[in-house]
């Protein structure tokens, strides 16, 4: 009989890595800047330059390069043509665990080009051999080791002509040369592909909302006579095209007073192009004028008051001839407001698990409240993602994003259990944010590579972390595929959230979640969704121009592009979240029914006595309720979550999804199904269903925030709420109920001039409470 198939373990596992000198958790501060990762030793060799090199016997010139050889590992610099004094400044890093040699051989060679199948190879100019015990050790923050000139030796031990400058030392991943070095575990990679193996830090470009308030136009000229013009304005910024509605004034002085909004990234590349069109037919327009506005001329706005409207002369000549443009007697005009709105936060992530809520203008940023440190230790049990030389292989790397800072680890080549041991730091402005980490397989290390393949994703909400505690866990990497949910491996992380001021941390729970402009001049959900689509496309384009590039598939997967599409599985998951909240209400109903049915007479008599006492002492009603809530929260403290949240396949309904549901979820949009009518109806249904799923998810989020008040998931929020209940119980007990009701009525019915435009303190606190949206797959 075949052995029973073992189910994959999708749970979160606590680990005990050897970090921080053996101290993993607790309130003791760790001194090392790399105390969240395991210490890794590397032998670094920095090849700087050479001088006075001799020419070879064939061409009497020198095409030098350096070869660093340690055992079976060999690193080679680039070669220069006809340059006796080359300068490389390249660093090689050899992992100590893989070194089996007793010495380092640095060989300077002259590259000989073989012509017409002639024999021979590269000529050795000279070499230098250094024994391992003679190599010094460098510990940051010591200054970098100064390179020295070394005389070359010939093969027979005599002195050769020329000198080589280099530095060699023992170091760790904390060395500043780590990220730019050639690593021995990527020895199979050569050429320009080495750049794709290196670890890098990226910063998102500053994103702005571009607001164009088109008001009116005057003195338009049309070639079509005896017909009421139907005029609209088309605005183009980059590849985004927006159009106003057709003016209600069917004349040559149309009015609109309509806002068009774009997203632009610094530095501004493309200008804003406005075209006034006369719609003659569904696909035929007449151009009545054109205006090109560089974004650098726009007013930067961060106050609620709008910028002033200005008149701009339109270019009505469609000819490129300068003489024709000078013959224009008068110019049509367009009145509009043109501004860069820096008072908004430009959304590039889903609001349920956003990592940043700051405005574009740096002057509006709140103060930092702490530091987030992430140690990416290792991965384990990764599945083969591609085939190489007839066998499966994986070249894994990680990308993490928090706020506007992206980090990318080095690529560990051909390993199912890669060890990264890299640590990164972010400043924290708001604890109610989420850091996201994704793992990818690098497919650009060899020619003809395709897109990088996603392996899995991890999200961690900062508000669920205790301050000054190091969390070391192994997170499952889960991928949802058309065949079902699959575990792709595990990623081991170490996370620490350090708070600079506990009072400032608690104070952030009472502040508005978004900048003030979002409440004074709010954007509609459709606007935010459209602008977020523009933001993600801009980020993908800009980050793909870095070196090494952060590719489009990585950026889109990390930003959850397409997560708003229709999915029957997600709909079932959100309904399950609603049912999970309603179970608490049903439990209260069952408890009350037991009391009413006298199933526990002692409890029923006690509740009746308490009810009579409250009836004759009405001032005890509210304090009793608050004290009961306080007591329930204190009792739930023992059952508080001990670990940070992770992807839950049961909550996501990924383990019970039907093949037909997955086929529909992985179907293309528009649908690939046959039949034009069926395809059109199916796409409309999916679009409506996607919005319905988002609505259900938002409702579930609000209800789960109520539930989180006593769950200790966000321990600071629960502590603040319980303290409020305790203080409120005492204060309300001391105040007569008639005065309390009078004050409440006056407060609710106060005049609008005594109200503020931004949300009140309870609303701010409620919006910061965690939900389980960041746990959804």
C-alpha angles and dihedrals in degrees: 000000000000114000114254114267112254117231117237116253110235095172129118113254127204113225136193108216122178098256133138095019092302095309106118106162141011137077096291111116115233116223104205118091088220098047096127096064136058114263113256123188123214134182106228123201117185113194107201111170147309136226142196094022117174125236121249125252094248106052100006087232132102127235098180133192135160128236119200112198128186113169108303094346120092130180123191131197124217116274127236124215118235096345118133092181104047126173120205110159091191126153127213123196122197119190110238093220090063098044113106099161128097097215143031120235117203110188126188111208139182114227111232116198110219111226126199094354094302120164131244133073141228114322119238111231095182144310142218125213122200124186118230096238090057095059113104125228123234123200118190135265082046113108117263116278112263114242118237137205114252125191115235122240126211124232092263092055096257123125115274127206116266139038134242126209117210143137127222127188146147113254144148139236087280089072114108089228091063098088097048097040128109105243125215092224087065094051091126090062119082141170122016091342089078088077089063090060098057128100115241143173119227130194120208114238116252108268123211133190108232111209120195113185105193107201112167146322132222138202097013117176123213130186092212108085131195093027132103106244120232102211130189137162123241117200122195125190113172106311095338118101123190129177134197123227118269110275118257089222106083094203141082093275101063126177130205114156089195131146123230116188131197137171119238131182129213127278090048111227107170127049124226110258118201121191126184109214133192107212108224099165137353091276101020127083136172117220111230098176145339135217128189115200122184110218090230088072093056120107115248109232127192101149124084093245113092123241119258120275117246136193118236127192113236125224101237096174112091091189122099092216111113092209092058091052092052091054092063107115097200139001133235114236137219124201116207147138115243119188146149105232105215095167093079130078109238107226116223097154135052109277092231092067106018120155097206139032100175124129122248094248110079091213088069096053117117121233121274115264101188150325130274117209123191125190114195101201111170147311126237136199098009115177121238107267100185142010125254126175090348096308137088120260141171129206101193131192134165132226122195128186131195122162109324096332121096122186129195125193124217118272114254104211123225100351133126090193104042121181115213105164094182124147129205135183134211133186112239122218098168128025093207092077136103131230115211127204127185132187121216138181111237110232096172100076094094134037119278092025119164130214119314113264120233117234105178149316137235128195125191123187111215095212090064091059126090114233119256093009123122113224113202113183140147110234122204115240105223126190126187111216134176087259093053141273116329135185109231096186139284134285120208115215138176116206131184129177112197119194120209095195123015091200092054089047092055091044092060089067089067096048125092111271095224131036117281094256091068089064101037095045104015124194120228119247090248090053092049091049092050093045091048089055089054091047095053091048091050093048091049091052096046097043091048088061092061123098111269090023123233097222129227096248090054095049094046094048092049092048092046095238109188095021090123093064121111117279125168089202092056090047091055090047093053091047088051089053089054091049090049090058094044090054089071090055091047090051090055089050092050090048092051091046089055090053092048091049092051092233088148106032095187092054092045092051091048092051090048092051090048090049092052090048091052092047091056092040106042092170088071096060100086097036090050092051092048092047090050089052090047091050093047091051092050091050090050090055090085091055095047117134110270097191132053117259122270139180108301114202092190093053088046092049087230095133094054100038115131119237089242091054091050091047089054092046093051093043115117123254112260090039121257092215119120123255123061097227093045091048094050094048092044092053092049090050092051092049093051091043091052092056090046090053090051090050091051090047092052091050091049090050092055092048092046090052088059090049092049091062090085102022096083090225087131098033095190093052092047090048092051092048094049091048089051091051091050095048092042091051091055095044095047090048090056096046118075111246095236092058090045092052090046092052091047092052093048091048094050094045097042119137117272091241089066092054128089127230096226121074119277124252097264091050092050091049092048094050090054095056114110124249131188094254091104089057094060118108 
